[in-house]
Amino acid sequence: MVVSVSVVLLLLVLAVIFIRNCSLKISHALVCTLLGFYLACTSMAPTIHSGLTATADLVSGLRP
C-alpha cells in the first residue's frame, strides 16, 4: 500500500507539471493514464467514483 501511494503521488505531481506547462505529449499522456490506473487501485477509488457519479447526475438533471 505504501509503494502504491508513493507511485500515485509521484504520477500526480508529474501530471500537474505537464498540464501546467501546456506541453502534453504522448509520454505525458501515458503518465496521466498510469495515474488513473493507480488511483483506481487505491482506497480512494470508491470516493472518486461516487463523486463523479453525483456530478454526472447533477449535470444530467439540468434543463437549459
All heavy atoms as a GROMACS GRO file, in nm:
protein
  467
    1MET      N    1   0.082  -0.119   0.000
    1MET     CA    2   0.000   0.000   0.000
    1MET      C    3   0.087   0.126   0.000
    1MET      O    4   0.056   0.221  -0.068
    1MET     CB    5  -0.093  -0.004   0.121
    1MET     CG    6  -0.185   0.111   0.130
    1MET     SD    7  -0.300   0.106  -0.007
    1MET     CE    8  -0.395   0.248   0.026
    2VAL      N    9   0.197   0.126   0.074
    2VAL     CA   10   0.284   0.243   0.083
    2VAL      C   11   0.347   0.272  -0.052
    2VAL      O   12   0.356   0.387  -0.094
    2VAL     CB   13   0.392   0.222   0.192
    2VAL    CG1   14   0.489   0.337   0.192
    2VAL    CG2   15   0.327   0.209   0.328
    3VAL      N   16   0.390   0.168  -0.122
    3VAL     CA   17   0.450   0.186  -0.254
    3VAL      C   18   0.345   0.240  -0.350
    3VAL      O   19   0.372   0.330  -0.429
    3VAL     CB   20   0.509   0.054  -0.306
    3VAL    CG1   21   0.556   0.068  -0.448
    3VAL    CG2   22   0.623   0.009  -0.216
    4SER      N   23   0.225   0.190  -0.343
    4SER     CA   24   0.117   0.234  -0.431
    4SER      C   25   0.086   0.383  -0.410
    4SER      O   26   0.070   0.457  -0.507
    4SER     CB   27  -0.008   0.150  -0.404
    4SER     OG   28  -0.115   0.199  -0.480
    5VAL      N   29   0.080   0.426  -0.286
    5VAL     CA   30   0.052   0.566  -0.256
    5VAL      C   31   0.166   0.653  -0.305
    5VAL      O   32   0.144   0.761  -0.362
    5VAL     CB   33   0.027   0.586  -0.105
    5VAL    CG1   34   0.020   0.733  -0.071
    5VAL    CG2   35  -0.100   0.516  -0.062
    6SER      N   36   0.290   0.609  -0.289
    6SER     CA   37   0.404   0.685  -0.337
    6SER      C   38   0.402   0.700  -0.488
    6SER      O   39   0.430   0.807  -0.541
    6SER     CB   40   0.535   0.616  -0.296
    6SER     OG   41   0.543   0.606  -0.157
    7VAL      N   42   0.368   0.594  -0.558
    7VAL     CA   43   0.361   0.600  -0.704
    7VAL      C   44   0.249   0.693  -0.748
    7VAL      O   45   0.265   0.772  -0.841
    7VAL     CB   46   0.341   0.458  -0.763
    7VAL    CG1   47   0.310   0.463  -0.911
    7VAL    CG2   48   0.463   0.373  -0.736
    8VAL      N   49   0.135   0.688  -0.680
    8VAL     CA   50   0.023   0.776  -0.713
    8VAL      C   51   0.063   0.921  -0.694
    8VAL      O   52   0.037   1.006  -0.780
    8VAL     CB   53  -0.101   0.742  -0.627
    8VAL    CG1   54  -0.206   0.851  -0.638
    8VAL    CG2   55  -0.160   0.609  -0.671
    9LEU      N   56   0.129   0.952  -0.584
    9LEU     CA   57   0.171   1.090  -0.559
    9LEU      C   58   0.274   1.136  -0.662
    9LEU      O   59   0.267   1.249  -0.712
    9LEU     CB   60   0.228   1.104  -0.418
    9LEU     CG   61   0.125   1.094  -0.306
    9LEU    CD1   62   0.194   1.101  -0.170
    9LEU    CD2   63   0.021   1.202  -0.318
   10LEU      N   64   0.368   1.050  -0.697
   10LEU     CA   65   0.467   1.086  -0.798
   10LEU      C   66   0.401   1.112  -0.933
   10LEU      O   67   0.430   1.213  -0.999
   10LEU     CB   68   0.571   0.974  -0.812
   10LEU     CG   69   0.671   0.992  -0.927
   10LEU    CD1   70   0.762   1.111  -0.899
   10LEU    CD2   71   0.752   0.865  -0.944
   11LEU      N   72   0.311   1.024  -0.975
   11LEU     CA   73   0.242   1.042  -1.102
   11LEU      C   74   0.152   1.166  -1.100
   11LEU      O   75   0.140   1.236  -1.201
   11LEU     CB   76   0.162   0.917  -1.136
   11LEU     CG   77   0.244   0.793  -1.172
   11LEU    CD1   78   0.153   0.673  -1.187
   11LEU    CD2   79   0.325   0.816  -1.297
   12LEU      N   80   0.091   1.195  -0.986
   12LEU     CA   81   0.008   1.314  -0.975
   12LEU      C   82   0.091   1.441  -0.991
   12LEU      O   83   0.053   1.533  -1.064
   12LEU     CB   84  -0.065   1.316  -0.841
   12LEU     CG   85  -0.154   1.436  -0.813
   12LEU    CD1   86  -0.267   1.442  -0.915
   12LEU    CD2   87  -0.208   1.430  -0.674
   13VAL      N   88   0.207   1.445  -0.928
   13VAL     CA   89   0.296   1.560  -0.940
   13VAL      C   90   0.341   1.577  -1.085
   13VAL      O   91   0.339   1.688  -1.140
   13VAL     CB   92   0.417   1.546  -0.845
   13VAL    CG1   93   0.524   1.648  -0.877
   13VAL    CG2   94   0.372   1.560  -0.701
   14LEU      N   95   0.379   1.467  -1.149
   14LEU     CA   96   0.421   1.475  -1.289
   14LEU      C   97   0.307   1.521  -1.380
   14LEU      O   98   0.328   1.604  -1.469
   14LEU     CB   99   0.472   1.339  -1.336
   14LEU     CG  100   0.608   1.297  -1.281
   14LEU    CD1  101   0.639   1.154  -1.323
   14LEU    CD2  102   0.716   1.391  -1.326
   15ALA      N  103   0.186   1.472  -1.358
   15ALA     CA  104   0.073   1.511  -1.440
   15ALA      C  105   0.043   1.660  -1.424
   15ALA      O  106   0.017   1.730  -1.523
   15ALA     CB  107  -0.050   1.429  -1.404
   16VAL      N  108   0.049   1.710  -1.301
   16VAL     CA  109   0.024   1.853  -1.278
   16VAL      C  110   0.130   1.938  -1.346
   16VAL      O  111   0.100   2.040  -1.409
   16VAL     CB  112   0.018   1.882  -1.126
   16VAL    CG1  113   0.023   2.031  -1.099
   16VAL    CG2  114  -0.107   1.821  -1.066
   17ILE      N  115   0.256   1.896  -1.339
   17ILE     CA  116   0.364   1.971  -1.405
   17ILE      C  117   0.342   1.974  -1.555
   17ILE      O  118   0.355   2.078  -1.619
   17ILE     CB  119   0.502   1.909  -1.369
   17ILE    CG1  120   0.536   1.938  -1.224
   17ILE    CG2  121   0.610   1.964  -1.462
   17ILE    CD1  122   0.658   1.864  -1.174
   18PHE      N  123   0.307   1.859  -1.614
   18PHE     CA  124   0.287   1.853  -1.758
   18PHE      C  125   0.170   1.940  -1.802
   18PHE      O  126   0.176   2.009  -1.903
   18PHE     CB  127   0.263   1.709  -1.804
   18PHE     CG  128   0.384   1.621  -1.787
   18PHE    CD1  129   0.368   1.486  -1.762
   18PHE    CD2  130   0.512   1.670  -1.798
   18PHE    CE1  131   0.478   1.403  -1.747
   18PHE    CE2  132   0.623   1.588  -1.784
   18PHE     CZ  133   0.606   1.455  -1.757
   19ILE      N  134   0.062   1.938  -1.726
   19ILE     CA  135  -0.055   2.016  -1.763
   19ILE      C  136  -0.029   2.165  -1.746
   19ILE      O  137  -0.069   2.246  -1.829
   19ILE     CB  138  -0.178   1.970  -1.681
   19ILE    CG1  139  -0.218   1.830  -1.727
   19ILE    CG2  140  -0.293   2.067  -1.696
   19ILE    CD1  141  -0.323   1.764  -1.642
   20ARG      N  142   0.042   2.204  -1.640
   20ARG     CA  143   0.070   2.347  -1.618
   20ARG      C  144   0.166   2.402  -1.722
   20ARG      O  145   0.161   2.521  -1.753
   20ARG     CB  146   0.125   2.368  -1.478
   20ARG     CG  147   0.018   2.348  -1.372
   20ARG     CD  148   0.067   2.387  -1.236
   20ARG     NE  149   0.110   2.524  -1.228
   20ARG     CZ  150   0.038   2.625  -1.181
   20ARG    NH1  151  -0.084   2.602  -1.140
   20ARG    NH2  152   0.086   2.746  -1.175
   21ASN      N  153   0.252   2.320  -1.777
   21ASN     CA  154   0.345   2.366  -1.881
   21ASN      C  155   0.280   2.370  -2.018
   21ASN      O  156   0.342   2.414  -2.114
   21ASN     CB  157   0.469   2.276  -1.886
   21ASN     CG  158   0.560   2.298  -1.769
   21ASN    OD1  159   0.556   2.402  -1.705
   21ASN    ND2  160   0.641   2.199  -1.739
   22CYS      N  161   0.158   2.324  -2.030
   22CYS     CA  162   0.084   2.320  -2.157
   22CYS      C  163   0.162   2.247  -2.265
   22CYS      O  164   0.164   2.288  -2.381
   22CYS     CB  165   0.048   2.460  -2.203
   22CYS     SG  166  -0.062   2.546  -2.093
   23SER      N  167   0.230   2.142  -2.227
   23SER     CA  168   0.306   2.066  -2.326
   23SER      C  169   0.279   1.917  -2.308
   23SER      O  170   0.369   1.839  -2.284
   23SER     CB  171   0.456   2.094  -2.309
   23SER     OG  172   0.498   2.055  -2.180
   24LEU      N  173   0.153   1.880  -2.320
   24LEU     CA  174   0.115   1.741  -2.301
   24LEU      C  175   0.147   1.661  -2.427
   24LEU      O  176   0.090   1.683  -2.533
   24LEU     CB  177  -0.034   1.732  -2.269
   24LEU     CG  178  -0.083   1.600  -2.214
   24LEU    CD1  179  -0.018   1.572  -2.080
   24LEU    CD2  180  -0.232   1.601  -2.198
   25LYS      N  181   0.242   1.571  -2.416
   25LYS     CA  182   0.285   1.487  -2.527
   25LYS      C  183   0.238   1.344  -2.503
   25LYS      O  184   0.172   1.316  -2.404
   25LYS     CB  185   0.437   1.491  -2.539
   25LYS     CG  186   0.491   1.629  -2.566
   25LYS     CD  187   0.641   1.629  -2.571
   25LYS     CE  188   0.691   1.771  -2.589
   25LYS     NZ  189   0.835   1.782  -2.578
   26ILE      N  190   0.274   1.254  -2.593
   26ILE     CA  191   0.233   1.115  -2.580
   26ILE      C  192   0.287   1.055  -2.450
   26ILE      O  193   0.214   0.987  -2.377
   26ILE     CB  194   0.282   1.032  -2.700
   26ILE    CG1  195   0.218   1.082  -2.829
   26ILE    CG2  196   0.254   0.885  -2.681
   26ILE    CD1  197   0.068   1.065  -2.835
   27SER      N  198   0.412   1.082  -2.418
   27SER     CA  199   0.469   1.028  -2.294
   27SER      C  200   0.400   1.086  -2.172
   27SER      O  201   0.378   1.016  -2.072
   27SER     CB  202   0.620   1.056  -2.288
   27SER     OG  203   0.644   1.196  -2.290
   28HIS      N  204   0.359   1.211  -2.180
   28HIS     CA  205   0.289   1.273  -2.069
   28HIS      C  206   0.149   1.214  -2.053
   28HIS      O  207   0.101   1.194  -1.941
   28HIS     CB  208   0.280   1.424  -2.090
   28HIS     CG  209   0.414   1.488  -2.108
   28HIS    ND1  210   0.431   1.600  -2.184
   28HIS    CD2  211   0.538   1.456  -2.062
   28HIS    CE1  212   0.559   1.635  -2.184
   28HIS    NE2  213   0.625   1.547  -2.110
   29ALA      N  214   0.085   1.188  -2.165
   29ALA     CA  215  -0.047   1.126  -2.161
   29ALA      C  216  -0.037   0.985  -2.101
   29ALA      O  217  -0.127   0.942  -2.028
   29ALA     CB  218  -0.108   1.119  -2.299
   30LEU      N  219   0.072   0.916  -2.127
   30LEU     CA  220   0.094   0.785  -2.068
   30LEU      C  221   0.106   0.794  -1.917
   30LEU      O  222   0.050   0.712  -1.843
   30LEU     CB  223   0.220   0.720  -2.127
   30LEU     CG  224   0.256   0.582  -2.076
   30LEU    CD1  225   0.147   0.483  -2.112
   30LEU    CD2  226   0.388   0.538  -2.133
   31VAL      N  227   0.176   0.896  -1.868
   31VAL     CA  228   0.188   0.918  -1.723
   31VAL      C  229   0.050   0.943  -1.662
   31VAL      O  230   0.016   0.889  -1.557
   31VAL     CB  231   0.284   1.035  -1.692
   31VAL    CG1  232   0.275   1.078  -1.547
   31VAL    CG2  233   0.426   0.998  -1.727
   32CYS      N  234  -0.032   1.024  -1.730
   32CYS     CA  235  -0.167   1.052  -1.681
   32CYS      C  236  -0.253   0.926  -1.680
   32CYS      O  237  -0.332   0.904  -1.588
   32CYS     CB  238  -0.232   1.162  -1.765
   32CYS     SG  239  -0.155   1.322  -1.746
   33THR      N  240  -0.236   0.841  -1.781
   33THR     CA  241  -0.309   0.715  -1.786
   33THR      C  242  -0.267   0.623  -1.672
   33THR      O  243  -0.351   0.562  -1.606
   33THR     CB  244  -0.286   0.646  -1.921
   33THR    OG1  245  -0.325   0.736  -2.026
   33THR    CG2  246  -0.363   0.518  -1.932
   34LEU      N  247  -0.137   0.614  -1.650
   34LEU     CA  248  -0.088   0.533  -1.538
   34LEU      C  249  -0.140   0.586  -1.404
   34LEU      O  250  -0.173   0.508  -1.315
   34LEU     CB  251   0.064   0.531  -1.538
   34LEU     CG  252   0.130   0.447  -1.646
   34LEU    CD1  253   0.281   0.466  -1.643
   34LEU    CD2  254   0.095   0.301  -1.629
   35LEU      N  255  -0.148   0.717  -1.391
   35LEU     CA  256  -0.203   0.776  -1.269
   35LEU      C  257  -0.347   0.729  -1.249
   35LEU      O  258  -0.386   0.692  -1.138
   35LEU     CB  259  -0.197   0.929  -1.276
   35LEU     CG  260  -0.267   1.003  -1.161
   35LEU    CD1  261  -0.200   0.971  -1.028
   35LEU    CD2  262  -0.267   1.151  -1.187
   36GLY      N  263  -0.424   0.727  -1.356
   36GLY     CA  264  -0.562   0.680  -1.346
   36GLY      C  265  -0.571   0.536  -1.302
   36GLY      O  266  -0.653   0.500  -1.217
   37PHE      N  267  -0.486   0.451  -1.358
   37PHE     CA  268  -0.488   0.310  -1.320
   37PHE      C  269  -0.445   0.290  -1.175
   37PHE      O  270  -0.504   0.211  -1.102
   37PHE     CB  271  -0.398   0.227  -1.412
   37PHE     CG  272  -0.462   0.195  -1.543
   37PHE    CD1  273  -0.412   0.248  -1.660
   37PHE    CD2  274  -0.573   0.113  -1.549
   37PHE    CE1  275  -0.471   0.219  -1.782
   37PHE    CE2  276  -0.633   0.083  -1.670
   37PHE     CZ  277  -0.582   0.137  -1.787
   38TYR      N  278  -0.343   0.363  -1.132
   38TYR     CA  279  -0.300   0.350  -0.993
   38TYR      C  280  -0.404   0.406  -0.897
   38TYR      O  281  -0.425   0.353  -0.788
   38TYR     CB  282  -0.165   0.418  -0.971
   38TYR     CG  283  -0.049   0.328  -1.002
   38TYR    CD1  284   0.024   0.343  -1.119
   38TYR    CD2  285  -0.013   0.225  -0.916
   38TYR    CE1  286   0.129   0.260  -1.150
   38TYR    CE2  287   0.092   0.141  -0.946
   38TYR     CZ  288   0.163   0.159  -1.062
   38TYR     OH  289   0.267   0.075  -1.092
   39LEU      N  290  -0.471   0.515  -0.935
   39LEU     CA  291  -0.577   0.570  -0.850
   39LEU      C  292  -0.693   0.472  -0.837
   39LEU      O  293  -0.757   0.463  -0.733
   39LEU     CB  294  -0.628   0.702  -0.906
   39LEU     CG  295  -0.557   0.827  -0.860
   39LEU    CD1  296  -0.614   0.949  -0.932
   39LEU    CD2  297  -0.566   0.847  -0.712
   40ALA      N  298  -0.720   0.398  -0.943
   40ALA     CA  299  -0.829   0.301  -0.940
   40ALA      C  300  -0.800   0.187  -0.843
   40ALA      O  301  -0.893   0.122  -0.795
   40ALA     CB  302  -0.855   0.246  -1.079
   41CYS      N  303  -0.674   0.164  -0.812
   41CYS     CA  304  -0.637   0.055  -0.722
   41CYS      C  305  -0.625   0.100  -0.577
   41CYS      O  306  -0.598   0.017  -0.490
   41CYS     CB  307  -0.504  -0.005  -0.767
   41CYS     SG  308  -0.512  -0.083  -0.928
   42THR      N  309  -0.640   0.228  -0.550
   42THR     CA  310  -0.625   0.278  -0.413
   42THR      C  311  -0.758   0.274  -0.341
   42THR      O  312  -0.863   0.247  -0.400
   42THR     CB  313  -0.571   0.422  -0.411
   42THR    OG1  314  -0.666   0.508  -0.474
   42THR    CG2  315  -0.437   0.432  -0.481
   43SER      N  316  -0.755   0.307  -0.214
   43SER     CA  317  -0.877   0.310  -0.135
   43SER      C  318  -0.961   0.434  -0.165
   43SER      O  319  -1.074   0.445  -0.118
   43SER     CB  320  -0.843   0.305   0.015
   43SER     OG  321  -0.763   0.417   0.049
   44MET      N  322  -0.907   0.527  -0.241
   44MET     CA  323  -0.981   0.648  -0.278
   44MET      C  324  -1.075   0.624  -0.396
   44MET      O  325  -1.158   0.709  -0.428
   44MET     CB  326  -0.884   0.761  -0.315
   44MET     CG  327  -0.800   0.808  -0.200
   44MET     SD  328  -0.686   0.942  -0.236
   44MET     CE  329  -0.677   0.955  -0.409
   45ALA      N  330  -1.064   0.511  -0.462
   45ALA     CA  331  -1.142   0.483  -0.583
   45ALA      C  332  -1.294   0.491  -0.559
   45ALA      O  333  -1.363   0.554  -0.639
   45ALA     CB  334  -1.104   0.347  -0.640
   46PRO      N  335  -1.349   0.432  -0.452
   46PRO     CA  336  -1.494   0.444  -0.432
   46PRO      C  337  -1.540   0.588  -0.411
   46PRO      O  338  -1.646   0.628  -0.460
   46PRO     CB  339  -1.522   0.359  -0.308
   46PRO     CG  340  -1.407   0.267  -0.297
   46PRO     CD  341  -1.291   0.339  -0.355
   47THR      N  342  -1.459   0.667  -0.341
   47THR     CA  343  -1.494   0.807  -0.317
   47THR      C  344  -1.492   0.885  -0.448
   47THR      O  345  -1.582   0.966  -0.475
   47THR     CB  346  -1.395   0.869  -0.217
   47THR    OG1  347  -1.392   0.790  -0.100
   47THR    CG2  348  -1.434   1.010  -0.182
   48ILE      N  349  -1.390   0.863  -0.529
   48ILE     CA  350  -1.381   0.930  -0.659
   48ILE      C  351  -1.498   0.890  -0.747
   48ILE      O  352  -1.561   0.974  -0.812
   48ILE     CB  353  -1.246   0.898  -0.726
   48ILE    CG1  354  -1.131   0.958  -0.646
   48ILE    CG2  355  -1.244   0.949  -0.870
   48ILE    CD1  356  -0.994   0.912  -0.691
   49HIS      N  357  -1.530   0.762  -0.747
   49HIS     CA  358  -1.641   0.712  -0.829
   49HIS      C  359  -1.773   0.774  -0.786
   49HIS      O  360  -1.852   0.818  -0.869
   49HIS     CB  361  -1.648   0.558  -0.821
   49HIS     CG  362  -1.752   0.501  -0.911
   49HIS    ND1  363  -1.882   0.485  -0.873
   49HIS    CD2  364  -1.744   0.456  -1.039
   49HIS    CE1  365  -1.950   0.433  -0.972
   49HIS    NE2  366  -1.868   0.414  -1.074
   50SER      N  367  -1.799   0.778  -0.654
   50SER     CA  368  -1.926   0.837  -0.610
   50SER      C  369  -1.934   0.986  -0.638
   50SER      O  370  -2.039   1.038  -0.670
   50SER     CB  371  -1.957   0.814  -0.465
   50SER     OG  372  -1.859   0.763  -0.391
   51GLY      N  373  -1.820   1.055  -0.627
   51GLY     CA  374  -1.818   1.198  -0.658
   51GLY      C  375  -1.847   1.224  -0.805
   51GLY      O  376  -1.923   1.314  -0.840
   52LEU      N  377  -1.787   1.144  -0.893
   52LEU     CA  378  -1.813   1.158  -1.035
   52LEU      C  379  -1.956   1.121  -1.072
   52LEU      O  380  -2.019   1.186  -1.156
   52LEU     CB  381  -1.714   1.074  -1.116
   52LEU     CG  382  -1.570   1.123  -1.116
   52LEU    CD1  383  -1.480   1.022  -1.187
   52LEU    CD2  384  -1.560   1.259  -1.182
   53THR      N  385  -2.010   1.019  -1.008
   53THR     CA  386  -2.148   0.979  -1.033
   53THR      C  387  -2.244   1.088  -0.988
   53THR      O  388  -2.340   1.121  -1.060
   53THR     CB  389  -2.180   0.847  -0.959
   53THR    OG1  390  -2.088   0.747  -1.003
   53THR    CG2  391  -2.322   0.802  -0.986
   54ALA      N  392  -2.220   1.147  -0.871
   54ALA     CA  393  -2.306   1.255  -0.823
   54ALA      C  394  -2.299   1.376  -0.915
   54ALA      O  395  -2.401   1.439  -0.943
   54ALA     CB  396  -2.265   1.293  -0.681
   55THR      N  397  -2.180   1.408  -0.964
   55THR     CA  398  -2.164   1.521  -1.055
   55THR      C  399  -2.236   1.493  -1.187
   55THR      O  400  -2.304   1.581  -1.241
   55THR     CB  401  -2.015   1.548  -1.082
   55THR    OG1  402  -1.950   1.571  -0.957
   55THR    CG2  403  -1.997   1.667  -1.172
   56ALA      N  404  -2.225   1.372  -1.238
   56ALA     CA  405  -2.293   1.336  -1.363
   56ALA      C  406  -2.445   1.342  -1.345
   56ALA      O  407  -2.516   1.389  -1.434
   56ALA     CB  408  -2.250   1.197  -1.408
   57ASP      N  409  -2.495   1.296  -1.231
   57ASP     CA  410  -2.639   1.303  -1.204
   57ASP      C  411  -2.686   1.448  -1.196
   57ASP      O  412  -2.793   1.482  -1.247
   57ASP     CB  413  -2.673   1.231  -1.074
   57ASP     CG  414  -2.659   1.080  -1.086
   57ASP    OD1  415  -2.659   1.030  -1.201
   57ASP    OD2  416  -2.647   1.014  -0.981
   58LEU      N  417  -2.606   1.533  -1.134
   58LEU     CA  418  -2.641   1.674  -1.122
   58LEU      C  419  -2.645   1.741  -1.259
   58LEU      O  420  -2.739   1.813  -1.292
   58LEU     CB  421  -2.541   1.746  -1.032
   58LEU     CG  422  -2.561   1.895  -1.012
   58LEU    CD1  423  -2.684   1.920  -0.928
   58LEU    CD2  424  -2.439   1.957  -0.948
   59VAL      N  425  -2.544   1.714  -1.340
   59VAL     CA  426  -2.537   1.775  -1.473
   59VAL      C  427  -2.648   1.723  -1.563
   59VAL      O  428  -2.709   1.799  -1.639
   59VAL     CB  429  -2.398   1.750  -1.537
   59VAL    CG1  430  -2.397   1.789  -1.683
   59VAL    CG2  431  -2.292   1.825  -1.460
   60SER      N  432  -2.679   1.594  -1.555
   60SER     CA  433  -2.785   1.540  -1.640
   60SER      C  434  -2.923   1.589  -1.598
   60SER      O  435  -3.015   1.588  -1.679
   60SER     CB  436  -2.781   1.387  -1.638
   60SER     OG  437  -2.819   1.340  -1.510
   61GLY      N  438  -2.937   1.634  -1.474
   61GLY     CA  439  -3.065   1.685  -1.428
   61GLY      C  440  -3.090   1.831  -1.463
   61GLY      O  441  -3.201   1.880  -1.447
   62LEU      N  442  -2.988   1.900  -1.514
   62LEU     CA  443  -3.004   2.041  -1.551
   62LEU      C  444  -3.083   2.053  -1.680
   62LEU      O  445  -3.061   1.978  -1.775
   62LEU     CB  446  -2.868   2.108  -1.567
   62LEU     CG  447  -2.782   2.120  -1.442
   62LEU    CD1  448  -2.647   2.179  -1.477
   62LEU    CD2  449  -2.852   2.206  -1.338
   63ARG      N  450  -3.172   2.148  -1.683
   63ARG     CA  451  -3.250   2.176  -1.804
   63ARG      C  452  -3.216   2.315  -1.853
   63ARG      O  453  -3.224   2.411  -1.776
   63ARG     CB  454  -3.400   2.168  -1.776
   63ARG     CG  455  -3.446   2.035  -1.724
   63ARG     CD  456  -3.453   1.934  -1.840
   63ARG     NE  457  -3.496   1.805  -1.787
   63ARG     CZ  458  -3.435   1.693  -1.812
   63ARG    NH1  459  -3.327   1.691  -1.886
   63ARG    NH2  460  -3.478   1.580  -1.763
   64PRO      N  461  -3.178   2.329  -1.980
   64PRO     CA  462  -3.142   2.463  -2.031
   64PRO      C  463  -3.261   2.555  -2.048
   64PRO      O  464  -3.370   2.526  -2.054
   64PRO     CB  465  -3.076   2.435  -2.165
   64PRO     CG  466  -3.108   2.295  -2.200
   64PRO     CD  467  -3.157   2.227  -2.078
   0.00000   0.00000   0.00000
